[in-house]
Amino acid sequence: MSSCHIAVSSCIFGDSDRLRTPFGKTITRLSRKNVCFVMFVDESTLQTLLSEGENMDNMGFIGLWKIIVVKNLPYADMRRVGKIPKFLSHRLFPSARYSIWLDSKLRLQSDPYRILEYFLWRRGYEYAISNHYDRHCVWEEVIQNKKLNKYNHTIIDQQFEFYQSDGLKRFDPSDPSRLLPSYVPEGSFIVRAHTPMSNLFSCLWFNEVDRFTPRDQLSFAYTYLKLSRMNPGKPFHLNMFKDCERRSIAKLFHHRAEEKRNKPAQSTR
């Protein structure tokens, strides 16, 4: 990991997902040679994968994925554990200049070099993330999280009240001076250059996840707007693209729990 210059990473903790290997025909020889594909798992997940026939070779690979087994997890909440590789790739891959993150519910279907060229290099961006396909205001995201019981309502309220007290306003799509096209991201796919501002933003976003809830969509806009406010002379070049572009390069699958819920009940006759 210390020698990776471009990293594609994901994680599975708590047996939450199946292993999704990047679509082989789209990954070029150049990427196979120069890009590190790293999957972080806990010990329980590894045993589940092996029991399902995912065979790891002598070098620790399953397909393109280099499997890294993480022990002594810092949180009991596996969702929060997963935010460490998601946001802190510049710490996990200290030699990397670029990284691509995808949640384990996604399968990569495009070559990493094409992704970097399209989302970062073409227009000089440092960080790329898609907007949410439906919601654009943090107020809406708070309501949805509580409606679906995504996390403790009291802690969500505390987080939201703190952000409002620190200046967070409702998203206004008609505001010509707005800094973001949306205040709610679809955070399952992130493309980053490991620049000082990109790394700072990632650390600050992780701090919010550590301080409040692992529902990172709640803290994205607050983190970005505060970073911009506190660093007026240091622009952060963020590309917030449409979610349809994300869906064209990463196929979505159900989590294991959703598979079980959607599985037809077997007849008892």
N, C-alpha and C positions, 0 to 999 in steps of 0.2 A: 504493500500500500504506500510506503514511503517513496517509491519510485514512480508512481502513477502521474502522468502529466495530463491525461484526460480520464475522468472517472464517470462511469454510469453505475449508480448504486440504488439499492432498494433494501427493504428489510421485512422479515416476517417474525413477529413475536407472539407468543401465546397461541400458536397453531391457527392463526387467524385466516390464512390464505394458502392456496396451493402455489407451487413454484411455477412461475410463468417464464419460460425461456424466450428471449428475444427472437423474433421471426427470422430464421437463419438466412433466407434468400435475400433479405434486405441489408444484411450486415456485410460490408465490403471486407476484402482482405486487409486493406489498410487499417480499418477499425479493429479487426481481429488481432492485428499485430501491435497496434499502438494504444488501444483503449482498454482500461481495466473495467471489467464488469464484476461488481462486488455485491453479494447478497449477505446481509447481516441476519443471523438467526439466533434464537436461544436454544438451549439443549433439548427442551421438549419438542420444539418445532423440528429440529434435525432428526430426532428419533421418529417422528411422524412421517417425515419425507422419506426416510430410509425404509420404513415399513410399507410405504406405498410404491416402492420399487425405484425411487430416485437414487441411482447409484453414484456415489462420489468416487472419483478416481484417486490415484496415489498423490496427486498434486493438490487435492482438495477442491476439485471442480465438479460441478454438475452441469453438463453442457457448457455454455459460455460463462456461467456464473462461478466466480470464486467464492466459496462458502466460508464465511467468517463466523465462528461460534462465539457468542458473547456470554460471559459468565458474570456473576455478581451484579445483577441489574440494579441500577440506582433508584428505580421507582417500582412500586407494586402495580401501578397502572401501566399496562403494556402500550396503551395509546401514547402515553407521555414518553415512555422509553423510545418509541419510534421517532419522536421528534429530534432526538440527538443526531442520528445519521441524516435525517431530513434537512436540518438547518445548519449543522456544523461540519459539512463536508470539507471545508477548508482546514479544519483541525484534524480530521481523520485522514485526509490526503494532503499532507503539507507541501508536497512538490507539485500538486496539480494546478494547472492554470485554468482549467474549466471542469465543470461537473454537470451531470444531468441526473436529476432525481425523479424516480417514478414510484408511486405507491405500489404495493405488492398486488393490488387488485388490477393492475394494468400490465399489458404485455407490449413491449416496444416493437414497433413495426416499421421503423425507419432507421437509416444509418446515422450514428452519432455525429459524423462530420457534416452531414446534410442538415441535421438539426441545429448544430452550432452556427453554420453559415446562414441559415434562414432566420433564426431567432435572435442571434447576437451580431455576428460579423457584418452582415449586409448593411446595417445601419448604425453600427457602433454602440450597441446596447451592452449593459453589464449584467442584466438580470431579466429573465423572461418568465412570466407566469400568466395563465389565462384567467379571464374573468369568469364569474359564475354564470351558468347558462340561464338562470332564472332570477336570482336576487342580486341587487346592486347596493343596497343600503344596510348598514350594520343593524339598524332597528329591525329590519325584516329578518335578518339572520338570527338575532336574539329570540324573536318570537318563534321562529322555526325550530331552533335548538330546544327551547322549552316545550314546545308542542310535541316534539318527538322524544322528549326526555333524554337528550343526548348527554346531559351532565346535570349535576346538582343545581337546582334553580337558584338557590340562595347565592352560590358562588358566581353564577352567571350574572345575577343582578349586581353583586358587588363589583365585578369587573366592569360592567357596563356603566354603572354610576361613576366609577373612578374615571373612565375615559371621557364621559361627558363633563365632569368637573375639570378635566385637563384640556378641554377645548374641542372635543370631537363633536362635529355637527352632522346633521342628516345629509346624505348624498343628494346633490341637486344636479340632475343631468343637464339643466339649462344654463348652469353657471359657466360662462366662457373661460373663467380663470381657474377652474377645477384642476387639480394636479393629477387626478387619476380618472380613467374612463369608467371605473366601478370601484366601490369600496369593499366588495366581497370577491375574493378569488376562488377559483377551483384549484386548490393547492396540491392536487395529486401529481402534478408534473411541473418541474422547475428546471430551468436552464440557467447556469451561472458562469460568469467569469469571476475568478477569485481576485477581484480588485479590492483595495481598501474599503471603498464605500459599500460594495456588495457584501463583503465579510462583516462589516459593522452592522449593516441592516439585518443580516442573518442572525448575528449574535443578539441584537436587540429584540428581534422577533422571538427567538428562543427564550429570552428572559421573560417575556410576557406569558409564554406557555408554561414556563416553570413557576411563575408567580400566581397565575390564576387557573385557567382551564386549558386542557390540551386541544380545545376546539380552536384551531389556529385561524380560522376564517373570521373569528370575532376580533382578533388583535392585529390583523394585517394592516388595515387602513390607519389605525392609531399609530402603529409603529412607523409606517412610511411617512405620514404627515408630520410626526414629531421629529423624525430624522431630518426632513426637509426644512422644518422650522428652525431647528438648532444648528443647521449647517448651511446657511444661505449662500455661502460662497463656494460650496462644494457640491455641484450637481450630481445626482445619482440617476444614471440613465437606465430607467426601467421600462421594459416592453410588456405592456399588459394586452395580450392578444385575445382574439375571440375563441371561445371554447370549442367551436367546430374545428378549429385548426388542431387543437389538442387531440380531439377524437379521431382525426385522420391519421395520426402517427402513433397512437397508443390505444389498443383495444381494451375495453372495460370488461371485467369478469365479476361475478358475485363473490362476496366473502363466503367462507365455509358456513357460517351461521345462516346466511341468506339461502345458501344451497339447501340446507336442512329444512328451513321453513317452506321453501318452494317445492320440495320433493313431494310428489303425490303420495298420499297415504296408501299403504299396501292393503289389499283386501284380506280380511281375516277368515274368509270362507275357504 
